[in-house]
């Protein structure tokens, strides 16, 4: 497994210098992978970021989210096409960064909904994602759908829903992006959910139930790593956490980041890397012991 960390540990990622500084700090903490938030190529020099990553020998993951104005579940004749165009551009950014995937909650608006999802919205979203995935495949980019909790989308919250959604797209270039923070809310058993998802999993986020230091909350990570090993998962596992002091108001509101979770982002990153290394090593040891 390749362990990574999200830019949000240091920055919301709205300036070139902030992103490059965060990349430097991620590498200094021992990570070999860095996840970018949604990037606007009109503001951020994507080629320069790619070159900086290469200089650091740092692999990258691109992510994105949809606003209500880009909601691909919408019945408005202008909104879903606008969302499709946005996702196509995000795929191009991922490709140009050197990312083999575009992750995030890209199947609906990333927000708290006040209504139940509709069959039409599900079908519209699946059709849009199928077309985007086909175009992305030509550029070597897979789509990884982040399964976020009920307060951040109404469409897909569980791996069972995610697997069904992938089936409805008919695409072989769409995978699930699971996250222990969200699974802690929506799944009755995280390890069981991982085994159910199996080969559909394309990316993994780890985060505590309180989004603070790993190992200090309610999530039992041992069964999570055991399940990932059981299904033969060898792809990326990244820490996602948020420094409230670095985030703008819209993101704080969407993700409900209302308090500081640590005092030192660099120390948080170092602790996270050591925690992931230990969890993985112990899971491998358990696997060997029961082989």
C-alpha positions as protocol buffer text, in pm:
chain_id: "A"
residue {
  index: 1
  type: UNK
  ca { x: 0 y: 0 z: 0 }
}
residue {
  index: 2
  type: UNK
  ca { x: 109 y: 357 z: -69 }
}
residue {
  index: 3
  type: UNK
  ca { x: 29 y: 596 z: 215 }
}
residue {
  index: 4
  type: UNK
  ca { x: -71 y: 952 z: 139 }
}
residue {
  index: 5
  type: UNK
  ca { x: -207 y: 1265 z: 299 }
}
residue {
  index: 6
  type: UNK
  ca { x: -454 y: 1533 z: 192 }
}
residue {
  index: 7
  type: UNK
  ca { x: -359 y: 1895 z: 132 }
}
residue {
  index: 8
  type: UNK
  ca { x: -636 y: 1996 z: 374 }
}
residue {
  index: 9
  type: UNK
  ca { x: -407 y: 1908 z: 665 }
}
residue {
  index: 10
  type: UNK
  ca { x: -223 y: 2229 z: 576 }
}
residue {
  index: 11
  type: UNK
  ca { x: -424 y: 2432 z: 326 }
}
residue {
  index: 12
  type: UNK
  ca { x: -748 y: 2466 z: 134 }
}
residue {
  index: 13
  type: UNK
  ca { x: -528 y: 2477 z: -174 }
}
residue {
  index: 14
  type: UNK
  ca { x: -632 y: 2801 z: -340 }
}
residue {
  index: 15
  type: UNK
  ca { x: -281 y: 2931 z: -413 }
}
residue {
  index: 16
  type: UNK
  ca { x: 20 y: 2784 z: -587 }
}
residue {
  index: 17
  type: UNK
  ca { x: 262 y: 2859 z: -304 }
}
residue {
  index: 18
  type: UNK
  ca { x: 35 y: 2708 z: -38 }
}
residue {
  index: 19
  type: UNK
  ca { x: 2 y: 2386 z: -235 }
}
residue {
  index: 20
  type: UNK
  ca { x: 372 y: 2352 z: -303 }
}
residue {
  index: 21
  type: UNK
  ca { x: 456 y: 2422 z: 60 }
}
residue {
  index: 22
  type: UNK
  ca { x: 208 y: 2155 z: 168 }
}
residue {
  index: 23
  type: UNK
  ca { x: 367 y: 1909 z: -74 }
}
residue {
  index: 24
  type: UNK
  ca { x: 708 y: 1981 z: 77 }
}
residue {
  index: 25
  type: UNK
  ca { x: 573 y: 1924 z: 426 }
}
residue {
  index: 26
  type: UNK
  ca { x: 397 y: 1602 z: 330 }
}
residue {
  index: 27
  type: UNK
  ca { x: 723 y: 1466 z: 187 }
}
residue {
  index: 28
  type: UNK
  ca { x: 914 y: 1575 z: 498 }
}
residue {
  index: 29
  type: UNK
  ca { x: 663 y: 1379 z: 709 }
}
residue {
  index: 30
  type: UNK
  ca { x: 747 y: 1064 z: 514 }
}
residue {
  index: 31
  type: UNK
  ca { x: 452 y: 1039 z: 277 }
}
residue {
  index: 32
  type: UNK
  ca { x: 500 y: 922 z: -80 }
}
residue {
  index: 33
  type: UNK
  ca { x: 158 y: 1038 z: -198 }
}
residue {
  index: 34
  type: UNK
  ca { x: -19 y: 1374 z: -188 }
}
residue {
  index: 35
  type: UNK
  ca { x: -388 y: 1439 z: -252 }
}
residue {
  index: 36
  type: UNK
  ca { x: -495 y: 1765 z: -411 }
}
residue {
  index: 37
  type: UNK
  ca { x: -833 y: 1927 z: -356 }
}
residue {
  index: 38
  type: UNK
  ca { x: -1030 y: 2048 z: -657 }
}
residue {
  index: 39
  type: UNK
  ca { x: -801 y: 2274 z: -859 }
}
residue {
  index: 40
  type: UNK
  ca { x: -896 y: 2558 z: -1091 }
}
residue {
  index: 41
  type: UNK
  ca { x: -651 y: 2548 z: -1386 }
}
residue {
  index: 42
  type: UNK
  ca { x: -723 y: 2915 z: -1452 }
}
residue {
  index: 43
  type: UNK
  ca { x: -570 y: 2998 z: -1113 }
}
residue {
  index: 44
  type: UNK
  ca { x: -326 y: 2712 z: -1046 }
}
residue {
  index: 45
  type: UNK
  ca { x: -39 y: 2614 z: -1276 }
}
residue {
  index: 46
  type: UNK
  ca { x: -103 y: 2241 z: -1307 }
}
residue {
  index: 47
  type: UNK
  ca { x: 217 y: 2169 z: -1499 }
}
residue {
  index: 48
  type: UNK
  ca { x: 422 y: 2343 z: -1232 }
}
residue {
  index: 49
  type: UNK
  ca { x: 258 y: 2129 z: -962 }
}
residue {
  index: 50
  type: UNK
  ca { x: 331 y: 1814 z: -1159 }
}
residue {
  index: 51
  type: UNK
  ca { x: 696 y: 1913 z: -1194 }
}
residue {
  index: 52
  type: UNK
  ca { x: 720 y: 1994 z: -825 }
}
residue {
  index: 53
  type: UNK
  ca { x: 577 y: 1652 z: -739 }
}
residue {
  index: 54
  type: UNK
  ca { x: 830 y: 1487 z: -970 }
}
residue {
  index: 55
  type: UNK
  ca { x: 1113 y: 1679 z: -804 }
}
residue {
  index: 56
  type: UNK
  ca { x: 994 y: 1552 z: -464 }
}
residue {
  index: 57
  type: UNK
  ca { x: 939 y: 1198 z: -597 }
}
residue {
  index: 58
  type: UNK
  ca { x: 581 y: 1236 z: -474 }
}
residue {
  index: 59
  type: UNK
  ca { x: 288 y: 1052 z: -630 }
}
residue {
  index: 60
  type: UNK
  ca { x: -35 y: 1248 z: -658 }
}
residue {
  index: 61
  type: UNK
  ca { x: -411 y: 1197 z: -640 }
}
residue {
  index: 62
  type: UNK
  ca { x: -658 y: 1449 z: -777 }
}
residue {
  index: 63
  type: UNK
  ca { x: -998 y: 1502 z: -617 }
}
residue {
  index: 64
  type: UNK
  ca { x: -1302 y: 1719 z: -677 }
}
residue {
  index: 65
  type: UNK
  ca { x: -1651 y: 1792 z: -550 }
}
residue {
  index: 66
  type: UNK
  ca { x: -1968 y: 1926 z: -708 }
}
residue {
  index: 67
  type: UNK
  ca { x: -2148 y: 2241 z: -600 }
}
residue {
  index: 68
  type: UNK
  ca { x: -2529 y: 2271 z: -628 }
}
residue {
  index: 69
  type: UNK
  ca { x: -2471 y: 2459 z: -955 }
}
residue {
  index: 70
  type: UNK
  ca { x: -2299 y: 2145 z: -1091 }
}
residue {
  index: 71
  type: UNK
  ca { x: -2524 y: 1878 z: -940 }
}
residue {
  index: 72
  type: UNK
  ca { x: -2541 y: 1586 z: -1183 }
}
residue {
  index: 73
  type: UNK
  ca { x: -2857 y: 1455 z: -1011 }
}
residue {
  index: 74
  type: UNK
  ca { x: -3046 y: 1773 z: -1100 }
}
residue {
  index: 75
  type: UNK
  ca { x: -3352 y: 1772 z: -1324 }
}
residue {
  index: 76
  type: UNK
  ca { x: -3271 y: 2128 z: -1435 }
}
residue {
  index: 77
  type: UNK
  ca { x: -3177 y: 2108 z: -1805 }
}
residue {
  index: 78
  type: UNK
  ca { x: -2874 y: 2333 z: -1751 }
}
residue {
  index: 79
  type: UNK
  ca { x: -2729 y: 2206 z: -1422 }
}
residue {
  index: 80
  type: UNK
  ca { x: -2643 y: 1842 z: -1497 }
}
residue {
  index: 81
  type: UNK
  ca { x: -2472 y: 1926 z: -1829 }
}
residue {
  index: 82
  type: UNK
  ca { x: -2275 y: 2196 z: -1648 }
}
residue {
  index: 83
  type: UNK
  ca { x: -2169 y: 1934 z: -1394 }
}
residue {
  index: 84
  type: UNK
  ca { x: -2063 y: 1697 z: -1670 }
}
residue {
  index: 85
  type: UNK
  ca { x: -1847 y: 1969 z: -1828 }
}
residue {
  index: 86
  type: UNK
  ca { x: -1694 y: 2041 z: -1486 }
}
residue {
  index: 87
  type: UNK
  ca { x: -1609 y: 1674 z: -1435 }
}
residue {
  index: 88
  type: UNK
  ca { x: -1453 y: 1648 z: -1779 }
}
residue {
  index: 89
  type: UNK
  ca { x: -1228 y: 1942 z: -1694 }
}
residue {
  index: 90
  type: UNK
  ca { x: -1144 y: 1787 z: -1356 }
}
residue {
  index: 91
  type: UNK
  ca { x: -1041 y: 1466 z: -1535 }
}
residue {
  index: 92
  type: UNK
  ca { x: -811 y: 1670 z: -1759 }
}
residue {
  index: 93
  type: UNK
  ca { x: -656 y: 1831 z: -1451 }
}
residue {
  index: 94
  type: UNK
  ca { x: -603 y: 1486 z: -1295 }
}
residue {
  index: 95
  type: UNK
  ca { x: -436 y: 1361 z: -1612 }
}
residue {
  index: 96
  type: UNK
  ca { x: -209 y: 1664 z: -1637 }
}
residue {
  index: 97
  type: UNK
  ca { x: -112 y: 1635 z: -1270 }
}
residue {
  index: 98
  type: UNK
  ca { x: -6 y: 1276 z: -1328 }
}
residue {
  index: 99
  type: UNK
  ca { x: -290 y: 1127 z: -1122 }
}
residue {
  index: 100
  type: UNK
  ca { x: -432 y: 793 z: -1232 }
}
residue {
  index: 101
  type: UNK
  ca { x: -766 y: 877 z: -1073 }
}
residue {
  index: 102
  type: UNK
  ca { x: -1017 y: 1147 z: -991 }
}
residue {
  index: 103
  type: UNK
  ca { x: -1168 y: 1091 z: -648 }
}
residue {
  index: 104
  type: UNK
  ca { x: -1428 y: 1262 z: -431 }
}
residue {
  index: 105
  type: UNK
  ca { x: -1808 y: 1292 z: -407 }
}
residue {
  index: 106
  type: UNK
  ca { x: -1849 y: 1349 z: -780 }
}
residue {
  index: 107
  type: UNK
  ca { x: -2187 y: 1180 z: -825 }
}
residue {
  index: 108
  type: UNK
  ca { x: -2400 y: 1457 z: -670 }
}
residue {
  index: 109
  type: UNK
  ca { x: -2370 y: 1800 z: -513 }
}
residue {
  index: 110
  type: UNK
  ca { x: -2158 y: 1790 z: -198 }
}
residue {
  index: 111
  type: UNK
  ca { x: -2405 y: 1938 z: 48 }
}
residue {
  index: 112
  type: UNK
  ca { x: -2677 y: 1858 z: 298 }
}
residue {
  index: 113
  type: UNK
  ca { x: -2999 y: 1783 z: 111 }
}
residue {
  index: 114
  type: UNK
  ca { x: -3350 y: 1847 z: 238 }
}
residue {
  index: 115
  type: UNK
  ca { x: -3522 y: 1600 z: 5 }
}
residue {
  index: 116
  type: UNK
  ca { x: -3504 y: 1229 z: -66 }
}
residue {
  index: 117
  type: UNK
  ca { x: -3312 y: 1125 z: -377 }
}
residue {
  index: 118
  type: UNK
  ca { x: -3517 y: 1033 z: -682 }
}
residue {
  index: 119
  type: UNK
  ca { x: -3488 y: 750 z: -932 }
}
residue {
  index: 120
  type: UNK
  ca { x: -3453 y: 1009 z: -1206 }
}
residue {
  index: 121
  type: UNK
  ca { x: -3169 y: 1183 z: -1021 }
}
residue {
  index: 122
  type: UNK
  ca { x: -2991 y: 850 z: -970 }
}
residue {
  index: 123
  type: UNK
  ca { x: -3027 y: 762 z: -1338 }
}
residue {
  index: 124
  type: UNK
  ca { x: -2916 y: 1107 z: -1455 }
}
residue {
  index: 125
  type: UNK
  ca { x: -2608 y: 1088 z: -1233 }
}
residue {
  index: 126
  type: UNK
  ca { x: -2521 y: 735 z: -1346 }
}
residue {
  index: 127
  type: UNK
  ca { x: -2553 y: 830 z: -1712 }
}
residue {
  index: 128
  type: UNK
  ca { x: -2333 y: 1138 z: -1668 }
}
residue {
  index: 129
  type: UNK
  ca { x: -2066 y: 945 z: -1478 }
}
residue {
  index: 130
  type: UNK
  ca { x: -2067 y: 667 z: -1738 }
}
residue {
  index: 131
  type: UNK
  ca { x: -1990 y: 919 z: -2013 }
}
residue {
  index: 132
  type: UNK
  ca { x: -1724 y: 1097 z: -1808 }
}
residue {
  index: 133
  type: UNK
  ca { x: -1563 y: 763 z: -1716 }
}
residue {
  index: 134
  type: UNK
  ca { x: -1540 y: 661 z: -2081 }
}
residue {
  index: 135
  type: UNK
  ca { x: -1364 y: 986 z: -2172 }
}
residue {
  index: 136
  type: UNK
  ca { x: -1142 y: 957 z: -1864 }
}
residue {
  index: 137
  type: UNK
  ca { x: -1038 y: 605 z: -1958 }
}
residue {
  index: 138
  type: UNK
  ca { x: -875 y: 735 z: -2275 }
}
residue {
  index: 139
  type: UNK
  ca { x: -654 y: 958 z: -2059 }
}
residue {
  index: 140
  type: UNK
  ca { x: -563 y: 683 z: -1814 }
}
residue {
  index: 141
  type: UNK
  ca { x: -779 y: 826 z: -1536 }
}
residue {
  index: 142
  type: UNK
  ca { x: -1026 y: 620 z: -1329 }
}
residue {
  index: 143
  type: UNK
  ca { x: -1317 y: 770 z: -1138 }
}
residue {
  index: 144
  type: UNK
  ca { x: -1334 y: 692 z: -766 }
}
residue {
  index: 145
  type: UNK
  ca { x: -1664 y: 783 z: -602 }
}
residue {
  index: 146
  type: UNK
  ca { x: -1622 y: 895 z: -242 }
}
residue {
  index: 147
  type: UNK
  ca { x: -1899 y: 754 z: -28 }
}
residue {
  index: 148
  type: UNK
  ca { x: -1976 y: 1038 z: 210 }
}
residue {
  index: 149
  type: UNK
  ca { x: -2229 y: 1041 z: 493 }
}
residue {
  index: 150
  type: UNK
  ca { x: -2595 y: 1140 z: 495 }
}
residue {
  index: 151
  type: UNK
  ca { x: -2515 y: 1500 z: 592 }
}
residue {
  index: 152
  type: UNK
  ca { x: -2305 y: 1552 z: 277 }
}
residue {
  index: 153
  type: UNK
  ca { x: -2513 y: 1377 z: 8 }
}
residue {
  index: 154
  type: UNK
  ca { x: -2847 y: 1199 z: -20 }
}
residue {
  index: 155
  type: UNK
  ca { x: -2757 y: 971 z: -312 }
}
residue {
  index: 156
  type: UNK
  ca { x: -2489 y: 718 z: -208 }
}
residue {
  index: 157
  type: UNK
  ca { x: -2382 y: 666 z: 153 }
}
residue {
  index: 158
  type: UNK
  ca { x: -2293 y: 295 z: 176 }
}
residue {
  index: 159
  type: UNK
  ca { x: -2078 y: 51 z: -20 }
}
residue {
  index: 160
  type: UNK
  ca { x: -2387 y: -153 z: -106 }
}
residue {
  index: 161
  type: UNK
  ca { x: -2539 y: 152 z: -271 }
}
residue {
  index: 162
  type: UNK
  ca { x: -2206 y: 230 z: -437 }
}
residue {
  index: 163
  type: UNK
  ca { x: -2172 y: -117 z: -589 }
}
residue {
  index: 164
  type: UNK
  ca { x: -2529 y: -93 z: -721 }
}
residue {
  index: 165
  type: UNK
  ca { x: -2457 y: 249 z: -868 }
}
residue {
  index: 166
  type: UNK
  ca { x: -2146 y: 122 z: -1048 }
}
residue {
  index: 167
  type: UNK
  ca { x: -2355 y: -160 z: -1191 }
}
residue {
  index: 168
  type: UNK
  ca { x: -2609 y: 89 z: -1322 }
}
residue {
  index: 169
  type: UNK
  ca { x: -2338 y: 290 z: -1498 }
}
residue {
  index: 170
  type: UNK
  ca { x: -2220 y: -18 z: -1685 }
}
residue {
  index: 171
  type: UNK
  ca { x: -1866 y: 119 z: -1664 }
}
residue {
  index: 172
  type: UNK
  ca { x: -1547 y: -71 z: -1587 }
}
residue {
  index: 173
  type: UNK
  ca { x: -1368 y: 257 z: -1509 }
}
residue {
  index: 174
  type: UNK
  ca { x: -1561 y: 360 z: -1198 }
}
residue {
  index: 175
  type: UNK
  ca { x: -1457 y: 251 z: -849 }
}
residue {
  index: 176
  type: UNK
  ca { x: -1544 y: 326 z: -487 }
}
residue {
  index: 177
  type: UNK
  ca { x: -1354 y: 567 z: -266 }
}
residue {
  index: 178
  type: UNK
  ca { x: -1423 y: 457 z: 91 }
}
residue {
  index: 179
  type: UNK
  ca { x: -1352 y: 664 z: 401 }
}
residue {
  index: 180
  type: UNK
  ca { x: -1341 y: 537 z: 760 }
}
residue {
  index: 181
  type: UNK
  ca { x: -1487 y: 864 z: 894 }
}
residue {
  index: 182
  type: UNK
  ca { x: -1798 y: 833 z: 678 }
}
residue {
  index: 183
  type: UNK
  ca { x: -1821 y: 454 z: 712 }
}
residue {
  index: 184
  type: UNK
  ca { x: -1823 y: 497 z: 1090 }
}
residue {
  index: 185
  type: UNK
  ca { x: -2155 y: 680 z: 1047 }
}
residue {
  index: 186
  type: UNK
  ca { x: -2315 y: 473 z: 771 }
}
residue {
  index: 187
  type: UNK
  ca { x: -2189 y: 113 z: 791 }
}
residue {
  index: 188
  type: UNK
  ca { x: -2279 y: -136 z: 1064 }
}
residue {
  index: 189
  type: UNK
  ca { x: -1940 y: -310 z: 1021 }
}
residue {
  index: 190
  type: UNK
  ca { x: -1657 y: -141 z: 833 }
}
residue {
  index: 191
  type: UNK
  ca { x: -1458 y: -459 z: 772 }
}
residue {
  index: 192
  type: UNK
  ca { x: -1766 y: -641 z: 641 }
}
residue {
  index: 193
  type: UNK
  ca { x: -1840 y: -347 z: 412 }
}
residue {
  index: 194
  type: UNK
  ca { x: -1486 y: -354 z: 274 }
}
residue {
  index: 195
  type: UNK
  ca { x: -1512 y: -724 z: 200 }
}
residue {
  index: 196
  type: UNK
  ca { x: -1847 y: -669 z: 30 }
}
residue {
  index: 197
  type: UNK
  ca { x: -1702 y: -393 z: -189 }
}
residue {
  index: 198
  type: UNK
  ca { x: -1394 y: -600 z: -273 }
}
residue {
  index: 199
  type: UNK
  ca { x: -1247 y: -527 z: -614 }
}
residue {
  index: 200
  type: UNK
  ca { x: -1469 y: -222 z: -654 }
}
residue {
  index: 201
  type: UNK
  ca { x: -1253 y: -25 z: -407 }
}
residue {
  index: 202
  type: UNK
  ca { x: -1015 y: 212 z: -585 }
}
residue {
  index: 203
  type: UNK
  ca { x: -911 y: 447 z: -305 }
}
residue {
  index: 204
  type: UNK
  ca { x: -922 y: 462 z: 75 }
}
residue {
  index: 205
  type: UNK
  ca { x: -935 y: 756 z: 316 }
}
residue {
  index: 206
  type: UNK
  ca { x: -859 y: 704 z: 683 }
}
residue {
  index: 207
  type: UNK
  ca { x: -981 y: 946 z: 945 }
}
residue {
  index: 208
  type: UNK
  ca { x: -1093 y: 929 z: 1306 }
}
residue {
  index: 209
  type: UNK
  ca { x: -1456 y: 969 z: 1406 }
}
residue {
  index: 210
  type: UNK
  ca { x: -1364 y: 1318 z: 1538 }
}
residue {
  index: 211
  type: UNK
  ca { x: -1119 y: 1385 z: 1248 }
}
residue {
  index: 212
  type: UNK
  ca { x: -832 y: 1430 z: 1494 }
}
residue {
  index: 213
  type: UNK
  ca { x: -522 y: 1221 z: 1563 }
}
residue {
  index: 214
  type: UNK
  ca { x: -555 y: 862 z: 1441 }
}
residue {
  index: 215
  type: UNK
  ca { x: -585 y: 616 z: 1724 }
}
residue {
  index: 216
  type: UNK
  ca { x: -739 y: 864 z: 1969 }
}
residue {
  index: 217
  type: UNK
  ca { x: -1102 y: 814 z: 1875 }
}
residue {
  index: 218
  type: UNK
  ca { x: -1366 y: 543 z: 1848 }
}
residue {
  index: 219
  type: UNK
  ca { x: -1263 y: 378 z: 1519 }
}
residue {
  index: 220
  type: UNK
  ca { x: -1101 y: 34 z: 1540 }
}
residue {
  index: 221
  type: UNK
  ca { x: -853 y: 40 z: 1254 }
}
residue {
  index: 222
  type: UNK
  ca { x: -723 y: -316 z: 1296 }
}
residue {
  index: 223
  type: UNK
  ca { x: -1025 y: -484 z: 1132 }
}
residue {
  index: 224
  type: UNK
  ca { x: -1014 y: -223 z: 855 }
}
residue {
  index: 225
  type: UNK
  ca { x: -655 y: -309 z: 762 }
}
residue {
  index: 226
  type: UNK
  ca { x: -721 y: -681 z: 802 }
}
residue {
  index: 227
  type: UNK
  ca { x: -1010 y: -654 z: 556 }
}
residue {
  index: 228
  type: UNK
  ca { x: -805 y: -453 z: 306 }
}
residue {
  index: 229
  type: UNK
  ca { x: -536 y: -721 z: 312 }
}
residue {
  index: 230
  type: UNK
  ca { x: -798 y: -996 z: 282 }
}
residue {
  index: 231
  type: UNK
  ca { x: -938 y: -848 z: -40 }
}
residue {
  index: 232
  type: UNK
  ca { x: -588 y: -798 z: -181 }
}
residue {
  index: 233
  type: UNK
  ca { x: -605 y: -419 z: -178 }
}
residue {
  index: 234
  type: UNK
  ca { x: -264 y: -275 z: -275 }
}
residue {
  index: 235
  type: UNK
  ca { x: -358 y: 76 z: -388 }
}
residue {
  index: 236
  type: UNK
  ca { x: -348 y: 413 z: -210 }
}
residue {
  index: 237
  type: UNK
  ca { x: -451 y: 481 z: 150 }
}
residue {
  index: 238
  type: UNK
  ca { x: -456 y: 849 z: 248 }
}
residue {
  index: 239
  type: UNK
  ca { x: -518 y: 1049 z: 563 }
}
residue {
  index: 240
  type: UNK
  ca { x: -789 y: 1310 z: 525 }
}
residue {
  index: 241
  type: UNK
  ca { x: -816 y: 1569 z: 798 }
}
residue {
  index: 242
  type: UNK
  ca { x: -883 y: 1942 z: 811 }
}
residue {
  index: 243
  type: UNK
  ca { x: -702 y: 2236 z: 966 }
}
residue {
  index: 244
  type: UNK
  ca { x: -992 y: 2471 z: 1039 }
}
residue {
  index: 245
  type: UNK
  ca { x: -757 y: 2769 z: 1041 }
}
residue {
  index: 246
  type: UNK
  ca { x: -666 y: 2704 z: 678 }
}
residue {
  index: 247
  type: UNK
  ca { x: -1014 y: 2647 z: 537 }
}
residue {
  index: 248
  type: UNK
  ca { x: -1260 y: 2888 z: 381 }
}
residue {
  index: 249
  type: UNK
  ca { x: -1617 y: 2918 z: 506 }
}
residue {
  index: 250
  type: UNK
  ca { x: -1795 y: 2707 z: 237 }
}
residue {
  index: 251
  type: UNK
  ca { x: -1577 y: 2401 z: 301 }
}
residue {
  index: 252
  type: UNK
  ca { x: -1597 y: 2445 z: 679 }
}
residue {
  index: 253
  type: UNK
  ca { x: -1975 y: 2449 z: 653 }
}
residue {
  index: 254
  type: UNK
  ca { x: -2005 y: 2150 z: 420 }
}
residue {
  index: 255
  type: UNK
  ca { x: -1775 y: 1930 z: 631 }
}
residue {
  index: 256
  type: UNK
  ca { x: -1879 y: 2085 z: 967 }
}
residue {
  index: 257
  type: UNK
  ca { x: -1524 y: 2171 z: 1074 }
}
residue {
  index: 258
  type: UNK
  ca { x: -1605 y: 2397 z: 1367 }
}
residue {
  index: 259
  type: UNK
  ca { x: -1304 y: 2353 z: 1596 }
}
residue {
  index: 260
  type: UNK
  ca { x: -929 y: 2309 z: 1580 }
}
residue {
  index: 261
  type: UNK
  ca { x: -831 y: 1943 z: 1591 }
}
residue {
  index: 262
  type: UNK
  ca { x: -458 y: 1988 z: 1646 }
}
residue {
  index: 263
  type: UNK
  ca { x: -202 y: 2258 z: 1716 }
}
residue {
  index: 264
  type: UNK
  ca { x: 75 y: 2145 z: 1481 }
}
residue {
  index: 265
  type: UNK
  ca { x: -7 y: 2016 z: 1131 }
}
residue {
  index: 266
  type: UNK
  ca { x: 343 y: 1879 z: 1075 }
}
residue {
  index: 267
  type: UNK
  ca { x: 329 y: 1683 z: 1400 }
}
residue {
  index: 268
  type: UNK
  ca { x: -15 y: 1555 z: 1303 }
}
residue {
  index: 269
  type: UNK
  ca { x: 125 y: 1436 z: 968 }
}
residue {
  index: 270
  type: UNK
  ca { x: 422 y: 1259 z: 1128 }
}
residue {
  index: 271
  type: UNK
  ca { x: 196 y: 1088 z: 1380 }
}
residue {
  index: 272
  type: UNK
  ca { x: -41 y: 980 z: 1100 }
}
residue {
  index: 273
  type: UNK
  ca { x: 240 y: 825 z: 895 }
}
residue {
  index: 274
  type: UNK
  ca { x: 376 y: 634 z: 1194 }
}
residue {
  index: 275
  type: UNK
  ca { x: 25 y: 515 z: 1284 }
}
residue {
  index: 276
  type: UNK
  ca { x: -45 y: 389 z: 931 }
}
residue {
  index: 277
  type: UNK
  ca { x: 290 y: 211 z: 910 }
}
residue {
  index: 278
  type: UNK
  ca { x: 223 y: 36 z: 1241 }
}
residue {
  index: 279
  type: UNK
  ca { x: -133 y: -63 z: 1154 }
}
residue {
  index: 280
  type: UNK
  ca { x: -24 y: -210 z: 822 }
}
residue {
  index: 281
  type: UNK
  ca { x: 271 y: -397 z: 973 }
}
residue {
  index: 282
  type: UNK
  ca { x: 54 y: -546 z: 1247 }
}
residue {
  index: 283
  type: UNK
  ca { x: -211 y: -649 z: 994 }
}
residue {
  index: 284
  type: UNK
  ca { x: 52 y: -824 z: 783 }
}
residue {
  index: 285
  type: UNK
  ca { x: 181 y: -999 z: 1096 }
}
residue {
  index: 286
  type: UNK
  ca { x: -169 y: -1119 z: 1184 }
}
residue {
  index: 287
  type: UNK
  ca { x: -221 y: -1243 z: 829 }
}
residue {
  index: 288
  type: UNK
  ca { x: 106 y: -1440 z: 840 }
}
residue {
  index: 289
  type: UNK
  ca { x: 22 y: -1584 z: 1181 }
}
residue {
  index: 290
  type: UNK
  ca { x: -309 y: -1725 z: 1057 }
}
residue {
  index: 291
  type: UNK
  ca { x: -187 y: -1835 z: 716 }
}
